[in-house]
Amino acid sequence: MADVFISYAREDRAVADQIARGLQALGLECFWDTEIPPGQTWADYIEGKLTACRAVIVVWSAHSVGSQWVREEARMGRDKGKLIPVVMGGAAPPFGFGEVQAADLSAWRGEPGYPEWTRFANAVQTAVGGAAAPTPRPQPEQRRAFSTAATPTPTGATENLSPIGYVQKCLRLYFDGKGRARRAEYWWWVAFAAAIAIAAYILDAGLSGYNTFTGTPNMQLVSLLAALVLVSPGISVLSRRLHDVGLSGWLAAALVGAYVVGAALALEIPILGGLLTLAAIVAVLTVALIPSKLGANQYGPNPKGM
């Protein structure tokens, strides 16, 4: 009988292998190769293995959060009181699983003394029924699993990336508005987007020249292309910023829509269009300046670790 059941998406096999080898170094037996033997169904085989184990580790990643199989295994582990989740990359646990504290092993490369690994290993060892895990012997040739550019943060751990790290996180979560974004993440993205917009404006002016009446470039193709590329990650990070203060991320689409409608309306009715555009800008700035809501909320843990 295996002590630990490891659930993961097939794209995360290297991560599951690294976790399994780390736990095996502590003397724990792991079941993680979930190929179903001929003649057996997934439900019978996996449920039997999961029921027999003492701890269920679920690796939440960009791949696994959308997997119905991983979700089902996580649900079974949660319902049996055995679930110990791990988060990797920029993923947040799916709805219904955020209340279970997750270990962040995004930056773990197999080091036996890595603090978050030690905390996680102790939790697994306790769940299995043994004492806290001793420091294991180093394992050779540990595999590199994920980049740390976009690191999710469980409660109690502060997300403190570099400016480039925050921009990379926003680009990585291009269409993903789930989770929470602290003010630093939002404002570094705004600075990056502004720099791109200025560079695009200069390129347009150099390629097409200025319009002497409007003072703008004759053609703004580069600026238009830059705006189209940046709009999705911009809405995504605004959605996460709204989540961080306890508001629905759908307000991001509403605010962007209000701004666009106001700008278009200003061509025909300047006062009304200007007021609508101004209201949208003020709302966004207000949300962008509000501090993170303390503690975890329905959208995930506090990225500031409070």
MOJO-V800084 format. One record per residue. PHI is phi in whole degrees, 0 to 359 (NA if undefined). D_CENTER is the distance of its C-alpha to the mean C-alpha in Angstrom with 2 decimals. Layout:
BEGIN
[[PHI;D_CENTER] [PHI;D_CENTER]]
END
This chain:
BEGIN
[[NA;33.98] [284;30.54] [285;29.14] [231;25.46] [253;23.83] [250;20.63] [255;18.65] [198;16.39] [278;16.09] [299;18.81] [292;16.62] [257;15.46] [300;19.12] [298;19.27] [292;16.69] [299;18.71] [297;21.85] [294;20.88] [294;20.06] [299;23.25] [292;25.38] [294;24.25] [286;25.21] [295;28.36] [293;29.38] [268;29.52] [91;31.84] [265;29.53] [265;29.92] [243;26.82] [252;26.65] [214;23.93] [266;25.90] [265;25.75] [287;28.31] [279;30.63] [298;34.33] [302;36.79] [89;38.27] [241;35.45] [268;32.82] [300;29.12] [300;29.60] [292;32.57] [290;31.41] [292;27.81] [297;28.75] [295;31.61] [295;29.58] [292;26.91] [293;29.69] [284;31.55] [282;28.82] [256;28.17] [216;24.39] [243;21.60] [262;18.56] [245;15.61] [266;13.05] [273;9.75] [218;8.17] [299;7.64] [275;11.37] [283;12.15] [297;10.37] [261;12.93] [271;15.75] [293;18.48] [290;20.00] [295;17.13] [299;16.72] [294;20.48] [296;20.72] [295;18.15] [298;20.24] [297;23.38] [295;22.21] [295;21.15] [295;24.47] [269;26.39] [72;24.84] [245;23.68] [287;19.87] [230;18.09] [277;14.36] [234;12.45] [249;8.73] [228;8.25] [63;6.45] [261;2.85] [280;3.37] [242;4.91] [305;8.66] [297;10.67] [302;13.16] [101;15.86] [241;14.19] [288;12.38] [283;15.81] [269;16.10] [302;15.11] [252;12.83] [269;13.59] [264;11.27] [248;13.02] [302;10.89] [263;13.93] [282;16.55] [242;19.12] [98;21.56] [293;23.27] [294;25.09] [261;25.05] [296;21.36] [305;20.89] [292;17.71] [295;19.31] [299;22.52] [297;21.04] [295;19.41] [298;22.70] [297;24.76] [295;22.97] [294;23.58] [299;27.12] [293;27.83] [296;26.64] [290;28.85] [116;31.69] [254;32.38] [283;32.34] [303;29.49] [292;28.64] [285;30.86] [291;29.73] [281;29.87] [287;31.65] [299;29.71] [257;28.83] [284;29.77] [52;27.73] [292;24.26] [271;21.87] [281;19.04] [254;15.90] [227;12.79] [288;12.49] [261;11.40] [298;10.77] [234;7.04] [258;7.11] [288;5.43] [231;8.64] [285;10.96] [302;13.95] [100;16.43] [237;14.43] [269;14.14] [279;11.53] [220;14.20] [274;13.45] [285;16.28] [306;16.76] [295;16.17] [299;12.95] [294;11.64] [296;13.15] [298;11.73] [297;8.10] [297;9.41] [290;11.29] [292;8.80] [266;6.89] [305;10.60] [249;11.05] [255;7.83] [262;8.65] [280;6.93] [86;6.11] [231;8.17] [230;9.38] [286;12.50] [300;15.60] [300;15.50] [298;12.39] [296;14.15] [287;17.54] [291;16.84] [293;15.52] [300;18.72] [297;20.84] [296;19.57] [297;20.21] [295;23.58] [296;24.58] [296;23.94] [296;25.94] [295;28.78] [298;28.98] [295;29.11] [298;31.84] [295;33.86] [297;33.66] [300;34.85] [297;37.70] [291;38.71] [277;38.74] [240;40.47] [81;42.14] [268;42.27] [274;43.75] [292;46.53] [273;46.43] [261;42.75] [73;41.77] [244;38.79] [300;38.42] [297;40.46] [233;37.54] [233;33.85] [294;32.37] [294;30.04] [296;28.77] [295;28.28] [297;26.34] [298;24.08] [296;23.47] [294;22.63] [289;20.10] [270;18.37] [293;18.54] [293;15.53] [296;12.89] [294;15.04] [293;14.83] [298;11.06] [289;10.77] [294;13.82] [299;12.40] [292;9.64] [293;12.68] [298;14.77] [301;12.61] [296;12.90] [256;16.64] [90;16.85] [252;17.54] [291;16.66] [291;14.41] [297;17.38] [296;19.28] [298;17.51] [296;19.37] [295;22.46] [292;22.55] [295;22.17] [297;24.79] [297;27.07] [295;26.96] [296;27.84] [298;30.58] [297;31.93] [295;32.19] [290;34.01] [294;36.18] [297;37.20] [290;39.18] [255;41.45] [234;41.24] [306;40.22] [293;40.29] [296;38.31] [296;35.76] [296;35.48] [294;34.98] [294;32.21] [296;30.40] [298;30.97] [298;29.70] [295;26.39] [295;26.06] [297;27.05] [297;24.56] [295;21.63] [297;23.05] [297;23.52] [297;19.94] [292;18.86] [261;21.32] [288;20.74] [296;19.43] [302;16.43] [289;17.66] [298;18.66] [74;17.18] [284;14.66] [229;15.02] [293;14.47] [259;10.98] [137;9.74] [288;11.00] [291;12.39] [294;10.62] [268;14.30] [72;15.08] [243;17.81]]
END
